[in-house]
Amino acid sequence: MSSIKKLAGQTMWYGVSSIAARFINYLLTPYLTYKFSTTQYGEMSIIYAFIPFMNIVFTYGLETAFFRYATGDNKNRVYNTTSISMLVSTIVLAIGMYIFREPIASLLRIENHVDYISLSIGIIALDALSTIAFAKLRLEGRPRKFALIKVSGIIINVASVYFFLSICPAIKETNPDGFIGNFYNPEWAVGYSLLANLIQSAVTLLLLSKEWLGFKWSFDKVLWRQMLVYSMPLLIVGFGGMINETLDRIMLTWWAPGGTEEAAKAETGIYSACYKLAILISLSIQAFRMGAEPFFFKQAAEGNAPKTYARVMKFFVITICFMFLGVAMYLDIWKHFIRNQEMWVGLKVVPILLLANIFLGIYYNLSIWYKVTNKTMVGAKITLIGAVITIIINYLFIPHFGYMACAWATFFCYGTMMVLSFSWGQKVYPIPYAWKKLIAYIVIVVLLYLLHAAFTLIGLHVWLNHVWATFLFIAFGWFILLVERKEFKQLPFIGKYIR
């Protein structure tokens, strides 16, 4: 239980920083959906679907390889080699992207805003240079500094967005001949959002200067080749993961029903805004991954590692089941974070996406088996299968069903990856997951959601629906407490109350 406690402590810090950072950023959703038209929000979503793809290319799995090889007295040698590799590759890739920025803009259907691609290149490059520095903080168990830098960066981003989209227009209106009045362009709204992100990335790298500049120019070619052999399949995993996670926004702009580019961008804006409402589960997954990846590698040498992994999975699934209910049954409250009511038409995708993200979180838990056994190519194959499912379903059904096809493609993609990873992993690296019980928990929360949805069809006052939702939520909590009483007794803080 001490190892679980340590993971919980680190995940709390990484989680608090990630949740705080993402939640502060999430507060931009009502603001941006108010400031932007549906089409503008769609354009921004396309850019932010493209950036994660290039983040995967720029980092090419080196972060996980760093955790894998930076053990014992090997840490400095690995850090030096990794940092040099990242610096050189970032410069080369950034120059290449800049040369081809016009074809990239055409591919994304934003031919009139090639400047958006230029800003994106800066964001991607600066974020790539920060990656190994952040990994070093995680490996050294310094979550407080990690949290401070992450939250500071997001606060700077939010402040910059507000300055560009609210303060600058007010200054231009009162003093049109001043410095800001002469240079500020209200039509460049998405560009200012990207500029704010670029400022955030630059400040983040500056705050990480001690870690980032702490490497020595000592490059181990043999070690580098070993790390690349390990990380290249993870590049495929990451790239396939981005296909599964964000390519649907780009595919919507290509194939959405309506026949016009404007309608396609509007569909993308609606889907992207509603996708934001699945944020609680997404935040939990991100926070968990930050703490779990280095923890899992360190735990792998212990004799009881499989049992520990199984217990971690159980607590994780219970947590995200509660989050599913918290969002799905109170969706009529959460929807007000989207200030543009034209986007509410897409709310029906949210429960589907919540379930899809549950599958994704479980898959990330399961993926530890091929990482600790150096079978990362298996992860690449599973992710590519998911990517094929995503592309096929979206290609066939987006022209007919629009963003609903994207939601179901995400659901089936992550569900398939989860099942494949579990069945494959149990043959190679058996872990005693309580899988029947975990499936039952997921089925129960889905049934509770459907029961609540049926109750709302009666047409009673909204507060009665909330009372019913709260009753179901508490009932599930009581059920879990009864079933997992022995487990909860061993937890710090909570255990003393259960006894």
ChimeraX attribute file (.defattr): number of C-alpha atoms within 10 A of each C-alpha:
attribute: neighborCount
match mode: 1-to-1
recipient: residues
	/A:1	12
	/A:2	10
	/A:3	13
	/A:4	17
	/A:5	13
	/A:6	13
	/A:7	20
	/A:8	18
	/A:9	14
	/A:10	23
	/A:11	23
	/A:12	18
	/A:13	22
	/A:14	26
	/A:15	24
	/A:16	20
	/A:17	23
	/A:18	24
	/A:19	23
	/A:20	18
	/A:21	21
	/A:22	20
	/A:23	18
	/A:24	16
	/A:25	15
	/A:26	18
	/A:27	13
	/A:28	18
	/A:29	21
	/A:30	16
	/A:31	17
	/A:32	25
	/A:33	22
	/A:34	16
	/A:35	16
	/A:36	18
	/A:37	15
	/A:38	24
	/A:39	19
	/A:40	22
	/A:41	25
	/A:42	29
	/A:43	28
	/A:44	24
	/A:45	23
	/A:46	26
	/A:47	20
	/A:48	16
	/A:49	21
	/A:50	21
	/A:51	18
	/A:52	20
	/A:53	20
	/A:54	21
	/A:55	20
	/A:56	22
	/A:57	18
	/A:58	25
	/A:59	24
	/A:60	24
	/A:61	22
	/A:62	26
	/A:63	19
	/A:64	21
	/A:65	22
	/A:66	23
	/A:67	22
	/A:68	20
	/A:69	18
	/A:70	17
	/A:71	14
	/A:72	7
	/A:73	8
	/A:74	10
	/A:75	15
	/A:76	16
	/A:77	17
	/A:78	24
	/A:79	25
	/A:80	17
	/A:81	21
	/A:82	22
	/A:83	25
	/A:84	17
	/A:85	15
	/A:86	21
	/A:87	15
	/A:88	11
	/A:89	18
	/A:90	21
	/A:91	13
	/A:92	11
	/A:93	17
	/A:94	18
	/A:95	13
	/A:96	12
	/A:97	17
	/A:98	16
	/A:99	12
	/A:100	11
	/A:101	20
	/A:102	19
	/A:103	13
	/A:104	17
	/A:105	19
	/A:106	13
	/A:107	12
	/A:108	19
	/A:109	17
	/A:110	18
	/A:111	16
	/A:112	10
	/A:113	16
	/A:114	15
	/A:115	15
	/A:116	23
	/A:117	25
	/A:118	18
	/A:119	18
	/A:120	25
	/A:121	23
	/A:122	20
	/A:123	22
	/A:124	24
	/A:125	24
	/A:126	21
	/A:127	21
	/A:128	24
	/A:129	23
	/A:130	22
	/A:131	20
	/A:132	23
	/A:133	24
	/A:134	21
	/A:135	21
	/A:136	20
	/A:137	16
	/A:138	22
	/A:139	20
	/A:140	9
	/A:141	15
	/A:142	15
	/A:143	24
	/A:144	16
	/A:145	17
	/A:146	21
	/A:147	20
	/A:148	14
	/A:149	21
	/A:150	21
	/A:151	23
	/A:152	16
	/A:153	22
	/A:154	23
	/A:155	17
	/A:156	18
	/A:157	25
	/A:158	19
	/A:159	13
	/A:160	21
	/A:161	23
	/A:162	18
	/A:163	15
	/A:164	20
	/A:165	21
	/A:166	12
	/A:167	12
	/A:168	18
	/A:169	18
	/A:170	15
	/A:171	16
	/A:172	19
	/A:173	11
	/A:174	11
	/A:175	13
	/A:176	15
	/A:177	12
	/A:178	11
	/A:179	11
	/A:180	16
	/A:181	17
	/A:182	11
	/A:183	12
	/A:184	18
	/A:185	15
	/A:186	14
	/A:187	9
	/A:188	13
	/A:189	20
	/A:190	22
	/A:191	20
	/A:192	22
	/A:193	20
	/A:194	23
	/A:195	21
	/A:196	22
	/A:197	23
	/A:198	23
	/A:199	17
	/A:200	25
	/A:201	25
	/A:202	18
	/A:203	18
	/A:204	21
	/A:205	22
	/A:206	15
	/A:207	18
	/A:208	21
	/A:209	13
	/A:210	11
	/A:211	17
	/A:212	20
	/A:213	10
	/A:214	14
	/A:215	18
	/A:216	13
	/A:217	10
	/A:218	14
	/A:219	17
	/A:220	14
	/A:221	10
	/A:222	8
	/A:223	15
	/A:224	17
	/A:225	11
	/A:226	12
	/A:227	21
	/A:228	16
	/A:229	14
	/A:230	22
	/A:231	23
	/A:232	18
	/A:233	20
	/A:234	27
	/A:235	21
	/A:236	22
	/A:237	26
	/A:238	24
	/A:239	24
	/A:240	25
	/A:241	25
	/A:242	22
	/A:243	25
	/A:244	24
	/A:245	21
	/A:246	21
	/A:247	22
	/A:248	28
	/A:249	28
	/A:250	25
	/A:251	21
	/A:252	28
	/A:253	26
	/A:254	20
	/A:255	20
	/A:256	28
	/A:257	19
	/A:258	13
	/A:259	11
	/A:260	13
	/A:261	17
	/A:262	16
	/A:263	18
	/A:264	25
	/A:265	27
	/A:266	24
	/A:267	25
	/A:268	29
	/A:269	29
	/A:270	26
	/A:271	28
	/A:272	23
	/A:273	27
	/A:274	24
	/A:275	19
	/A:276	18
	/A:277	25
	/A:278	24
	/A:279	20
	/A:280	20
	/A:281	25
	/A:282	20
	/A:283	19
	/A:284	23
	/A:285	21
	/A:286	20
	/A:287	21
	/A:288	23
	/A:289	19
	/A:290	21
	/A:291	24
	/A:292	23
	/A:293	21
	/A:294	20
	/A:295	21
	/A:296	20
	/A:297	19
	/A:298	16
	/A:299	18
	/A:300	17
	/A:301	10
	/A:302	10
	/A:303	9
	/A:304	10
	/A:305	17
	/A:306	18
	/A:307	14
	/A:308	21
	/A:309	22
	/A:310	18
	/A:311	17
	/A:312	18
	/A:313	21
	/A:314	19
	/A:315	15
	/A:316	19
	/A:317	20
	/A:318	16
	/A:319	13
	/A:320	23
	/A:321	22
	/A:322	18
	/A:323	18
	/A:324	24
	/A:325	23
	/A:326	17
	/A:327	21
	/A:328	25
	/A:329	25
	/A:330	16
	/A:331	16
	/A:332	14
	/A:333	11
	/A:334	17
	/A:335	20
	/A:336	12
	/A:337	20
	/A:338	23
	/A:339	17
	/A:340	21
	/A:341	13
	/A:342	13
	/A:343	20
	/A:344	17
	/A:345	11
	/A:346	18
	/A:347	19
	/A:348	13
	/A:349	20
	/A:350	20
	/A:351	22
	/A:352	20
	/A:353	25
	/A:354	27
	/A:355	23
	/A:356	22
	/A:357	26
	/A:358	25
	/A:359	24
	/A:360	25
	/A:361	25
	/A:362	23
	/A:363	20
	/A:364	19
	/A:365	25
	/A:366	26
	/A:367	20
	/A:368	22
	/A:369	26
	/A:370	18
	/A:371	21
	/A:372	17
	/A:373	11
	/A:374	12
	/A:375	14
	/A:376	23
	/A:377	19
	/A:378	20
	/A:379	24
	/A:380	21
	/A:381	17
	/A:382	21
	/A:383	29
	/A:384	21
	/A:385	16
	/A:386	27
	/A:387	25
	/A:388	15
	/A:389	20
	/A:390	27
	/A:391	19
	/A:392	13
	/A:393	17
	/A:394	28
	/A:395	20
	/A:396	12
	/A:397	19
	/A:398	23
	/A:399	17
	/A:400	15
	/A:401	13
	/A:402	22
	/A:403	27
	/A:404	18
	/A:405	23
	/A:406	28
	/A:407	24
	/A:408	18
	/A:409	28
	/A:410	31
	/A:411	22
	/A:412	18
	/A:413	26
	/A:414	28
	/A:415	20
	/A:416	19
	/A:417	26
	/A:418	24
	/A:419	16
	/A:420	19
	/A:421	23
	/A:422	21
	/A:423	12
	/A:424	16
	/A:425	18
	/A:426	14
	/A:427	9
	/A:428	12
	/A:429	15
	/A:430	14
	/A:431	18
	/A:432	13
	/A:433	20
	/A:434	12
	/A:435	13
	/A:436	8
	/A:437	12
	/A:438	18
	/A:439	11
	/A:440	11
	/A:441	19
	/A:442	20
	/A:443	13
	/A:444	14
	/A:445	19
	/A:446	18
	/A:447	12
	/A:448	19
	/A:449	21
	/A:450	14
	/A:451	15
	/A:452	20
	/A:453	15
	/A:454	11
	/A:455	15
	/A:456	18
	/A:457	9
	/A:458	9
	/A:459	10
	/A:460	10
	/A:461	9
	/A:462	11
	/A:463	9
	/A:464	13
	/A:465	21
	/A:466	17
	/A:467	11
	/A:468	16
	/A:469	24
	/A:470	16
	/A:471	12
	/A:472	19
	/A:473	19
	/A:474	12
	/A:475	13
	/A:476	19
	/A:477	13
	/A:478	12
	/A:479	13
	/A:480	14
	/A:481	15
	/A:482	11
	/A:483	11
	/A:484	14
	/A:485	14
	/A:486	13
	/A:487	14
	/A:488	20
	/A:489	16
	/A:490	16
	/A:491	15
	/A:492	14
	/A:493	10
	/A:494	11
	/A:495	14
	/A:496	11
	/A:497	9
	/A:498	13
	/A:499	10
